[in-house]
Amino acid sequence: MLSEEQGFGYLDLVEGARQLVGRYSFVSAYVIGHSVMGKPLLALRCGRGPRQIHMNGSFHANEWITSALLMRFAADLSAAYATGEPICGQQAERLCRQVTLWVVPMVNPDGVELTQRGAPPTHPWHRLLLEWNGGSERFSGWKANIRGVDLNDQFPAFWEEERKRRGVEGPGPRDYPGPYPLSEPEAAAMARFTESIPFDMVLALHTQGREIYWNYRDYEPAEAEELAGRLGRASGYKPVKLSGSDAGYKDWFIQQYRRPGFTVEAGYGENPLPMGGFDQIYVELQPLLLEALRL
């Protein structure tokens, strides 16, 4: 269900996962943790190959379109794998013999729900959320989780530097790194999940800007820039060597494992990107995601 008004929400994710698992025997779903409000954090596994690739979306609440994009990709890849038909010129069956894809489509379900439905008086966090949001009942620009913590500033990769740079001392819509690294259950679940599987590469999907960030403080492997170039050629997105940013998921992965990690800023405009632009963004993104499986 892709509603222009409501967007792609947690219930859409759960139903989409149920359908994929029910339709394809080679797709499995796992609960890797729970959000602050107790929502199961779902991971989908597709493929049987030795190379382990991970993709995630909706670290930031108002970037919920990334969840819809990843679910569409998982569905298209699975259908092509099942039928033996090519996807964007690639043989899915061959790819899925070489790669196991792990997708966490929605890291921040509480935040996504907040941006789409607001915080009515019945919401258990109603009073605090209004206070943190400056009294406004409009939450469409909210990036953080339900406790006002930016989940992509939560990882132990120069976290103190990021905290000083942000200069945000308490919960709010964005940029508060939390009281300490991995304080939030969603970020801690992602760290445990990543530590439990030897991923060869990770890709964190964000919006917007049509850019690919591929480096982190020179911890990235030597081939990272070349691989980013391949992703850029597949999509038209621009590889960018980023500085002045720490504590993100791909930052931590690169520093911890010295393996390729990418943040892809999908689409162009202003967050949240409207569902009306979904098809065009997916046309750009699908070749990039397929190329990522081949890296």
C-alpha positions as a printed NumPy array, in Angstrom:
array([[  0.   ,   0.   ,   0.   ],
       [  1.586,   3.236,  -1.171],
       [ -0.671,   6.075,  -0.109],
       [  0.291,   9.526,  -1.365],
       [ -1.186,  11.106,   1.765],
       [ -0.011,   8.678,   4.427],
       [  3.147,   7.264,   2.898],
       [  4.69 ,   3.862,   3.541],
       [  4.308,   2.891,   7.175],
       [  5.206,   0.111,   9.574],
       [  2.035,  -1.894,   8.898],
       [  2.808,  -1.733,   5.168],
       [  6.256,  -3.123,   5.926],
       [  4.897,  -5.982,   8.036],
       [  2.328,  -6.915,   5.391],
       [  4.915,  -6.703,   2.615],
       [  7.275,  -8.969,   4.543],
       [  4.465, -11.445,   5.217],
       [  3.635, -11.618,   1.525],
       [  7.244, -12.087,   0.446],
       [  7.882, -14.881,   2.943],
       [  4.619, -16.565,   1.999],
       [  5.294, -16.371,  -1.727],
       [  8.97 , -17.342,  -1.905],
       [ 10.533, -20.215,   0.032],
       [ 13.987, -18.632,  -0.285],
       [ 12.928, -15.433,   1.554],
       [ 13.023, -15.464,   5.352],
       [ 12.121, -12.841,   7.938],
       [ 13.785, -12.368,  11.32 ],
       [ 13.233, -10.103,  14.319],
       [ 16.583,  -8.518,  15.204],
       [ 15.355,  -6.352,  18.073],
       [ 12.565,  -4.005,  19.11 ],
       [ 11.967,  -0.279,  18.992],
       [ 11.446,   1.895,  22.071],
       [  7.686,   1.28 ,  21.757],
       [  8.124,  -2.448,  21.266],
       [  7.75 ,  -2.777,  17.497],
       [  9.727,  -5.743,  16.108],
       [ 12.614,  -4.657,  13.878],
       [ 12.424,  -6.898,  10.82 ],
       [ 15.27 ,  -8.216,   8.678],
       [ 14.602,  -9.995,   5.384],
       [ 17.025, -12.552,   3.958],
       [ 17.082, -13.331,   0.238],
       [ 19.537, -15.518,  -1.648],
       [ 21.849, -18.376,  -0.726],
       [ 25.292, -17.112,  -1.717],
       [ 28.47 , -16.941,   0.364],
       [ 28.86 , -13.149,   0.069],
       [ 26.849, -11.341,   2.738],
       [ 25.45 ,  -7.931,   1.757],
       [ 23.365,  -5.703,   4.014],
       [ 21.065,  -2.8  ,   3.112],
       [ 18.947,  -0.703,   5.477],
       [ 16.493,   2.197,   5.37 ],
       [ 14.597,   4.663,   7.563],
       [ 17.288,   5.37 ,  10.107],
       [ 15.69 ,   8.811,   9.867],
       [ 11.947,   8.961,  10.42 ],
       [ 11.077,  11.434,   7.678],
       [ 13.022,   9.367,   5.142],
       [ 10.423,   6.585,   5.262],
       [ 10.31 ,   6.375,   1.465],
       [ 13.595,   4.439,   1.716],
       [ 11.658,   1.573,   3.344],
       [  9.278,   1.437,   0.389],
       [ 12.208,   1.507,  -2.045],
       [ 13.987,  -1.377,  -0.322],
       [ 10.812,  -3.462,  -0.096],
       [ 10.171,  -2.904,  -3.798],
       [ 13.733,  -3.979,  -4.569],
       [ 13.429,  -7.106,  -2.412],
       [ 10.155,  -7.988,  -4.141],
       [ 11.542,  -7.423,  -7.646],
       [ 14.733,  -9.366,  -6.921],
       [ 12.773, -12.27 ,  -5.433],
       [ 10.348, -12.398,  -8.37 ],
       [ 13.208, -12.406, -10.876],
       [ 15.001, -15.106,  -8.873],
       [ 11.865, -17.273,  -8.834],
       [ 11.062, -16.925, -12.55 ],
       [ 14.62 , -16.951, -13.877],
       [ 13.958, -13.696, -15.725],
       [ 16.555, -10.914, -15.77 ],
       [ 16.177,  -7.798, -13.656],
       [ 17.619,  -4.641, -15.161],
       [ 19.774,  -6.799, -17.428],
       [ 21.124,  -8.908, -14.53 ],
       [ 20.508, -12.624, -13.992],
       [ 18.919, -12.682, -10.536],
       [ 19.352, -16.432, -10.177],
       [ 23.116, -16.118, -10.646],
       [ 23.324, -13.152,  -8.28 ],
       [ 21.377, -14.958,  -5.576],
       [ 23.648, -17.991,  -5.85 ],
       [ 26.607, -15.722,  -5.159],
       [ 25.076, -13.35 ,  -2.61 ],
       [ 22.887, -13.446,   0.472],
       [ 21.09 , -10.113,   0.825],
       [ 19.995,  -8.991,   4.287],
       [ 17.593,  -6.033,   4.291],
       [ 16.424,  -4.087,   7.34 ],
       [ 13.896,  -1.837,   5.617],
       [ 12.796,   0.241,   8.626],
       [ 15.266,   0.864,  11.442],
       [ 13.105,   3.565,  13.084],
       [  9.439,   2.437,  12.999],
       [  8.294,   4.577,  15.947],
       [  9.688,   7.694,  14.306],
       [  8.172,   6.807,  10.937],
       [  4.765,   6.404,  12.548],
       [  5.189,   9.761,  14.306],
       [  5.985,  11.635,  11.088],
       [  2.953,  10.137,   9.367],
       [  0.332,  10.107,  12.115],
       [  1.494,  12.703,  14.604],
       [  1.224,  12.442,  18.386],
       [ -2.447,  12.627,  19.429],
       [ -3.314,  13.01 ,  23.133],
       [ -3.609,   9.225,  23.408],
       [  0.026,   8.757,  22.364],
       [  2.097,   7.605,  25.383],
       [  4.816,  10.148,  24.569],
       [  2.391,  12.967,  23.657],
       [  3.466,  15.592,  26.2  ],
       [  7.207,  15.087,  25.764],
       [  7.02 ,  14.949,  21.987],
       [  5.149,  18.264,  21.832],
       [  7.719,  19.805,  24.17 ],
       [ 10.65 ,  18.482,  22.125],
       [  8.969,  19.654,  18.917],
       [  8.691,  23.231,  20.146],
       [  4.963,  22.921,  20.808],
       [  4.167,  22.086,  17.195],
       [  1.818,  19.219,  16.382],
       [  3.382,  18.906,  12.938],
       [  5.971,  16.109,  12.906],
       [  6.597,  15.66 ,   9.179],
       [ 10.182,  16.954,   9.574],
       [ 11.034,  14.673,  12.511],
       [ 14.207,  12.581,  11.948],
       [ 14.827,  11.105,  15.391],
       [ 13.385,   8.088,  17.148],
       [ 10.495,   8.443,  19.594],
       [ 12.89 ,   9.527,  22.371],
       [ 14.221,  12.381,  20.26 ],
       [ 17.565,  10.715,  19.463],
       [ 19.077,  10.732,  15.966],
       [ 19.789,   7.04 ,  15.373],
       [ 22.415,   7.778,  12.735],
       [ 24.458,   9.732,  15.295],
       [ 24.437,   6.83 ,  17.761],
       [ 27.365,   4.657,  16.733],
       [ 30.749,   4.44 ,  18.505],
       [ 32.805,   6.015,  15.726],
       [ 34.148,   9.287,  17.129],
       [ 30.789,   9.759,  18.826],
       [ 32.139,  12.443,  21.176],
       [ 33.347,  14.476,  18.192],
       [ 29.886,  14.272,  16.634],
       [ 28.227,  15.278,  19.905],
       [ 30.416,  18.373,  20.153],
       [ 29.888,  19.244,  16.501],
       [ 26.113,  18.932,  16.75 ],
       [ 25.92 ,  20.957,  19.937],
       [ 22.423,  19.622,  20.678],
       [ 22.091,  18.903,  24.377],
       [ 18.726,  17.197,  24.581],
       [ 15.982,  15.336,  22.715],
       [ 14.402,  16.92 ,  19.666],
       [ 13.421,  16.387,  16.05 ],
       [ 17.004,  15.94 ,  14.838],
       [ 20.746,  15.951,  15.59 ],
       [ 20.707,  14.85 ,  19.236],
       [ 23.22 ,  11.952,  19.432],
       [ 21.77 ,  10.645,  22.688],
       [ 23.31 ,  10.39 ,  26.165],
       [ 25.92 ,   7.822,  25.027],
       [ 26.623,   5.578,  22.021],
       [ 24.043,   2.862,  21.338],
       [ 21.748,   4.15 ,  24.067],
       [ 18.734,   3.529,  21.841],
       [ 17.378,  -0.001,  21.319],
       [ 17.126,   0.466,  17.545],
       [ 20.8  ,   1.442,  17.176],
       [ 21.902,  -1.272,  19.607],
       [ 19.924,  -3.856,  17.625],
       [ 21.606,  -2.776,  14.395],
       [ 25.039,  -3.05 ,  16.017],
       [ 24.295,  -6.557,  17.349],
       [ 22.895,  -7.631,  14.   ],
       [ 25.988,  -6.358,  12.186],
       [ 28.302,  -8.039,  14.665],
       [ 26.479, -11.364,  14.229],
       [ 26.903, -11.659,  10.437],
       [ 30.212, -11.123,   8.581],
       [ 28.91 ,  -8.598,   6.043],
       [ 31.194,  -8.025,   3.075],
       [ 29.541,  -4.679,   2.349],
       [ 26.782,  -2.482,   3.793],
       [ 24.605,   0.18 ,   2.2  ],
       [ 22.524,   2.611,   4.244],
       [ 19.751,   4.231,   2.231],
       [ 18.834,   7.824,   3.088],
       [ 17.277,  10.799,   1.282],
       [ 17.936,  13.123,  -0.453],
       [ 20.62 ,  14.566,  -2.793],
       [ 21.458,  11.824,  -5.345],
       [ 24.875,  11.298,  -3.74 ],
       [ 26.986,   8.36 ,  -2.552],
       [ 29.217,   8.71 ,   0.527],
       [ 31.915,   6.049,   0.523],
       [ 34.691,   7.026,   2.95 ],
       [ 35.304,   7.432,   6.651],
       [ 38.466,   9.029,   8.112],
       [ 40.669,   6.928,   5.785],
       [ 39.522,   3.677,   7.428],
       [ 37.817,   2.577,   4.199],
       [ 39.499,  -0.137,   2.073],
       [ 41.577,   0.919,  -0.918],
       [ 38.933,  -0.152,  -3.432],
       [ 36.1  ,   1.881,  -1.866],
       [ 36.389,   4.88 ,  -4.195],
       [ 36.405,   2.68 ,  -7.286],
       [ 33.351,   0.783,  -6.025],
       [ 31.533,   4.062,  -5.377],
       [ 32.325,   5.029,  -8.96 ],
       [ 30.623,   1.869, -10.165],
       [ 27.536,   2.672,  -8.112],
       [ 27.567,   6.195,  -9.502],
       [ 27.8  ,   5.044, -13.114],
       [ 24.912,   2.639, -12.566],
       [ 22.613,   5.334, -11.182],
       [ 23.814,   8.775, -12.197],
       [ 24.397,   9.548,  -8.508],
       [ 27.556,  11.437,  -7.547],
       [ 30.235,   9.769,  -5.377],
       [ 31.302,  12.22 ,  -2.667],
       [ 34.267,  12.035,  -0.289],
       [ 32.708,  13.28 ,   2.92 ],
       [ 34.379,  14.909,   5.909],
       [ 33.102,  16.478,   9.113],
       [ 30.667,  13.705,   9.922],
       [ 30.939,  10.929,  12.522],
       [ 28.954,   8.351,  14.501],
       [ 26.863,   7.128,  11.561],
       [ 26.124,   3.477,  10.877],
       [ 28.328,   3.211,   7.788],
       [ 31.073,   5.189,   9.593],
       [ 31.105,   2.642,  12.4  ],
       [ 31.01 ,  -0.299,   9.982],
       [ 33.976,   1.015,   7.998],
       [ 35.993,   1.794,  11.112],
       [ 35.149,  -1.496,  12.801],
       [ 35.606,  -3.867,   9.865],
       [ 37.634,  -1.95 ,   7.235],
       [ 35.18 ,  -3.143,   4.591],
       [ 33.191,  -1.119,   2.036],
       [ 30.279,   0.843,   3.425],
       [ 28.093,   3.351,   1.603],
       [ 25.459,   5.908,   2.458],
       [ 23.247,   6.543,  -0.555],
       [ 21.141,   9.707,  -0.577],
       [ 18.257,   8.757,  -2.872],
       [ 16.133,  11.216,  -4.802],
       [ 16.248,  14.977,  -4.828],
       [ 14.128,  17.647,  -3.212],
       [ 13.088,  18.15 ,   0.394],
       [ 12.453,  15.533,   3.084],
       [ 10.085,  13.841,   3.312],
       [ 10.15 ,  13.066,  -0.389],
       [  6.575,  12.619,  -1.656],
       [  5.346,   9.211,  -2.755],
       [  4.455,  10.823,  -6.072],
       [  8.144,  10.68 ,  -6.979],
       [  8.595,   7.05 ,  -5.927],
       [  8.672,   5.482,  -9.39 ],
       [ 11.285,   7.898, -10.72 ],
       [ 13.524,   7.416,  -7.69 ],
       [ 13.226,   3.651,  -7.976],
       [ 14.202,   3.741, -11.656],
       [ 17.422,   5.527, -10.62 ],
       [ 18.053,   3.361,  -7.599],
       [ 17.37 ,  -0.161,  -8.841],
       [ 20.531,  -0.387, -11.014],
       [ 22.601,   0.959,  -8.109],
       [ 21.263,  -1.661,  -5.689],
       [ 21.857,  -4.43 ,  -8.221],
       [ 25.396,  -3.187,  -8.821],
       [ 25.939,  -3.226,  -5.046],
       [ 25.22 ,  -6.966,  -5.081],
       [ 27.99 ,  -7.394,  -7.644],
       [ 30.68 ,  -5.381,  -5.832]])
